[in-house]
Every structure is written in structure tokens, then in C-alpha cells.
Amino acid sequence: MANILVVEDETIIRNALRRLLERHDFLVTEAGSVDEACKNDLTEFDLIISDLRLPGAEGTEMITRAPETPVLIMTSYASMRSAVDAMKLGAQDYIAKPFDHDEMVQTVKRILQQTQTQQTINQDTTGSTKGRATQLGQMVGQCAPMQQLYKQILKIAPTPVTVLIHGESGTGKELAAKAIHDHSSRAKAPMISVNCAAIPESLIESELFGHERGAFTGAVSARQGLVEAADGGTLFLDEIGELPMEAQARLLRVIQEREVRRVGTVHSRKVDIRLIAATHRNLQELVETGQFREDLYYRLQVIELKIPPLRVRGDDVLMIAEVLLDNYAKRMEVDTPNLSAQARQLISEYHWPGNVRELENAMQRALILSEGPEIDAAVLNIKARRPLVVQAGRAEPVAPVTNANSPAPTDGTVFEDASLEDYFVQFVLEHEEQMSETELAQKLGISRKNLWERRQRLGIPRRKGGKG
């Protein structure tokens, strides 16, 4: 049961807040000023809720008086300046008075959950894995890079700053964005996710910013854009490096002016969004080659996060595989099978060029094809696949992974049990410079959208210098 200190000089508000929190099984101690609050042992409290304007000293003084305890600031001066100042001084979050009861309870629970997760992460001070947090949101892992990522997310989530997430395809950039959103004050508002590379260039501006009736052929009615749909919440732009230059200019205006203008109108609409962007590409290199706006880049890189690829995460691979197996087994309403020793070894040694997304596919396929209570290495069907190493923005196939039960191929030998994905990789790498994306898709017998999705999963993004 969490112990909360309420510091509020108005008796009516203080009593009402105490009753509200007690109805939700919190222990509450009251104080009418900072001096009165400090008569208590502040280390005993899990959370301090303090009014900003108090007699004697302001409520932000509680931040320095209790540096190890999260402080939630209440203010009737609901200006962004008051909130930002409080956050800069170290407040965990702020809430405007008069506050909504549900909003207050949800904010309190969220801060307490954040604090508990952070304390679990901070327990790892000896370098051992004991005590490490194994999960944040839907992200799973306890390796050192993930522990650092968890800390960064919990630190920046309550702030309103723009975040740029870097990481290879399939590493879980959207899960990191979701964790930031869920641990922010916007958690109850929508998070709108947009894959900039999956929307045709001719439609991207209309999809993002909306359009008015008659703005172009086929616009039979006005339509709200995805930026407007995220008003009050979070807008997540995945693969921001694929955004066309014209759309980049419009997005820059949204960030700078906090307003959006639909296609076909001169009138702007105010929007309140928290922007999170993600990319697997080097935006600074795109800026240098004129493919990405420099001013937009510097607007996006306020805070940068790096998602580690699966191949450097050590034992996290097996942990994630077991979690995925358990989740899929529950969905299919079957018992969760065990991984054989050979299967565990193969999963640990494989390069996983498609990262977590490829691991998800492998676990789901293995669960469907396996017979009995154990998954054998043969069912995984990954020994024949050639991992991809991305160098200078281009994926290159390397020698296939082998194990003790599979003969090593010799020079000039065709890899007989090569998978369809191997064929896809080889075909794309050999022909992408001579063929357009449409021609590649037609030759492979798939749609352009399916071609793009496979490129992302296998770590072979389209080269900017190639044909369109």
C-alpha cells in the first residue's frame, strides 16, 4: 500500500484529495505548507503531491527537500510555463486544478508504477543480472543496453520533448514509442502511429495533414489528417527518413507553430501533440546529401534513443523467444512447448538479421509446426538462412549459419535447402539497381507494399539512389 504526502494549504481541497486517495487504498498524510510537511520523515513516502503556490515556500521546494521521492505538482495556474518550470526543477509530473478525479488517480498510479520500475532497474549495481527489470511495457530484455534504454525512457517520458528513435528494422522502435507514451501524462489520449514508408508519396500529405472537399481529384469530402487525430496525445512517425521533402516542410510547421493546415485550405488548426519519430537510416547523412531537411533534423533530435539489435543482446534472445512462445500458445489455446537444447543453441547462435520481428515469425511458425511438448531445432527452419550484414546502408548476404548436424557448403555448391527468403534476398540485391520497385514486385509476383514489408523484415531497405 503506497504512502502519499499531500501538501495543500486549502483545507477543502486537501480533505477532498485525501478522501479520494483513501478510497483507492492509499495511505495519506496531510500538510498545509512545506515547513509542516518537513516535520515528517520524507523518506517514508512513496509520492508527494504538492500545490505549487503555498505560504512560506513554493511547492517545488519539496523536490529538493525529498530528492529521492517523486513529486507531483498541482497548480491552478495551468500555463505551460508553470508546468515546464516545475518539470525542469525535477517534478515527476504536474496536474492542473480543478483536477478530474479519474485523471488524478490514474496519474498517481502511473507515477508509482514508474518509480517501482526505475527502482528495479537501479538495483543492478554489481553487474549481475539479479534484480534487473526484464520488461518495460511490451519490451522484454535484461541486457545492459536494454537497462540503459529503460532508464532513458522513464526519464524522458514525463517531459513534453520530441524524441528520435534509432534502430534497425524489427528491433521494436514502435514498442519504445509506446512505452514513452504510456508513461507520459498523455497516456489516456491516443497514440497515432504512421509508417511514412508504407504510404504512397502522392497520398502522404493528405494522410498526415488531411484535406478539404475538392482539394484534388477524388476528394469528395473533407477528411481529418492523422496529425489532427493525435491531438492531445502522441504522434509516432516511423521511418521518418522516407518522408518526401514537401511533407517534411509541412511537418516542420506543425512542430514550430503547433498548428496544421489541411490540403486545399488556407486556414490552420491548432494541435497539441507530442512527436516521436523513428528511423533505421542515418538522418545526418541524408541531410548532407540533400535528402532530408536540416532544420527538421535538428527539431527532431532533441532526445535520441538507440534500440540495440537482437544479435548484441546475449541471453535476451532466449528470454524473448520464450515470452513469444507463451503468448502465441495462449492465443491458440494450447500448452506452451519447451525449446530443446539444440533449438536453444541455434536460437542463441543465429544472427537474426530481421531482429525481433524475425524471431516472432520463427516462434509462431515453430509453434504451429511442432508436434509434442518440445520444439526441435529442425522445426525452426533457420539453419539454412544467410544472415545479413548491413554495411554503408546496403545489406550483403554472408555465409549461411551451420550447426553440428548440417554440412558446411563448399565453394561452388548451390545451397539446396535455401529458403524462399534467401531467394528473395538474392534476387533483390542482384536487380534493385536495374529495376524499379514496381518491376521488382512484378517479377517476384508480389505487391509493392509486400515488397516493402519484406525489405524491412529482412534488413534490406530500398536504396535512395536506385530506381523508384
Buried (B, 14 or more C-beta within 10 A) or exposed (E): EBEBBBBBBBEEBBEBBBEBBEEEEBBBBBBBBBBBBBEBEBEEBBBBBBBBEBEEBBBBBBBEBBEEBBBBBBBBEEEEEBBEBBBEBEBBBBBBBEBEEEEBBBBBEBBBEBBEBBEBBEEBEEEEBEBBBBBBBBBBBBBBBBBBBBBBBBEBBBBBEBBBBBBBBBBBBBBBBBBBBBBBBBBBBBBBBBBBBBBEBEEBBBBBBBBBEEBEEEBEEBBBBBBBBBBEBBBBBBBBBBBBEEBBEBBBBBBEEEEBBBBBBEEBBEBEBBBBBBBBBEBEBBBEEEBBBEEBBEBBBBBEBBBBBBBEBBEBBBBBBBBBBBBBBEEEEEEBBBBBEBBBBBBEEBBBBBBBBBBBBBBBBBBEEBEEEEBBBBBBBBBBBBBBBBEEEEBEBEEBBEEEEBEEBEEEEEEEEBBEBBEBBEBBBEBBEEBEBEEBBBEBEBEBEEBBBBBBBBBBBBEBEBBE
